[in-house]
Structures are given as C-alpha cells and as structure tokens.
Amino acid sequence: MTEEWLEQMNNQVNTVEKLEKYINLSAEEREAIETLKTKWGTSPYFASLMDKDDPDCPIRKQVIPSTNELINEYGMENYLVWKENRATDEVRPDSIARQYNDRIAFVG
C-alpha cells in the first residue's frame, strides 16, 4: 500500500492513447492537446474520476489543455514571467513554488 503513489506516478496518463482509456475526447480537446504541445498529465486514479462523455467535467478541465490558453488578455507576451521578475513590493504567496510561462506549480 505504501508504494501505490509510486505506481500512480509511473503509470501517469500523459498521452492521448492513455487518456482515451478513461474518456471519449472531444474534437476540441484533441485539437488542444495536439496544437498546444504543452506538458500535461495526471494519475490514473484522477483520470478515473473524469466523466467519460462530458467535456465540461471540472476534473477534465483541470487536466486537459484548452485552446483558450492561447488567448492573451493581458497584452503582454509572457505575463507570468513578467509578474515574477518585475520590481514590486508584492509578496508571492508561499503556496506558489514556481511560475512558468503557461502554468503555476503549487506546494501541497
């Protein structure tokens, strides 16, 4: 039982082929995965919680990239990098471990 987390990580769902064992991908989801070329993935357990046929399933939306991520609402190319590197008195919350161009890594 103590090795279950390791098995989950070693069997990460991070390809279309693996994901299709859990859900029926919509055309939009497939396009986003193929177009964005970002790293994504989840554990088999979390994938098993996804609604197989509902593209609006909240768990699916947390895992599968969206083409909406290409929309730049801030008028700058790299908002997160800019925010991370600008001179400011703002303090980054302790829960944020790292900020990347397209994701934020939180500490658990």
N, C-alpha and C positions, 0 to 999 in steps of 0.2 A: 504494500500500500504506500510506502514511503517513496517508491520510485514512479508513482503514477504521473507526477508532474513532468518527470524526465521523458516518459513515454509520450505525453501530450506534446512536448516541445519537439521531440524527434520526429513526430508524425504531423508536423504543422501543415495546415491546409493553406497553401500559398500558390496554387496553380489552378487554372480553370478546370482541368481534369479532376483534380481532387475536390474542388468546390462543387462540381456537378454531381458528386456522390451524395451531397446533402440538400441541394436546392436546384430548382429549374431557373437558370439565369435568364433574365430578360434581355432583349436586344440592347437596351441602354446600358445595362450592367456589363455585358460582354464588350461593348464598344469602349466603355470607360477603362476596363482592365487592359484592353489591347492598345488604346490610344495614349493613356497617361503614363504608362511604363513606370509607375511608382512601386515601391516595395509595399506589400500588403500581406496580410495573413492572419490566421487565428488558430486556436487549438481545435482539435476535433470535437471536444466537448462543447465549446462555444458555437461551433458550426452546427452542431446537432440541435441547438436551441433556435436556429433560424426557421422562420415559416417557409416551408418548401416552395410555395407558389405566390407569396406576397412580396413584391419588390419594395413595398413601403414598410416592411417589417423593420422595427427600430434596430434590432440586432444586425440585420443585413446592412443597414445604412451605416453602422459603426465600422464594419469590416470592409465592405466593397467600395472601391473608389467611385467617385461621381464626376462626370464631365463638368459639373458646376464648379469644381475645384479650379477650372481654367479661367473662371470669371474673376477679373481683378477689380474689386470695388474700391480699392484704396488709392489708385492712381500711381502706385509705385511698383516696381518690378519685384522686389523682394521685401515685402512688408515685415515679416518675422525677423529677417536678418537685420533690417534697418532698426527695428524696435530693440533688438538685442544689443546692438552696437552703438546706439546714439547716446549722447551725453544727457543724462537725466537724473533727477532725484528719485524717480520711481524705483521701487524695490521689486524685483521679480519674486513672486510667491515661492516659498520653499518647496512647494509640491512640483514645480516645474524643474525637471532635471536638465533638459536640453531643448533648444528650439532649432528646428531645421526649416528648410525652405517651404516644405509642404506639410509638416507635422510638428507636434509638440510631444515630448516624452515626459510623462509624469512619474513621480516617485510614489510607490504604494504605501 
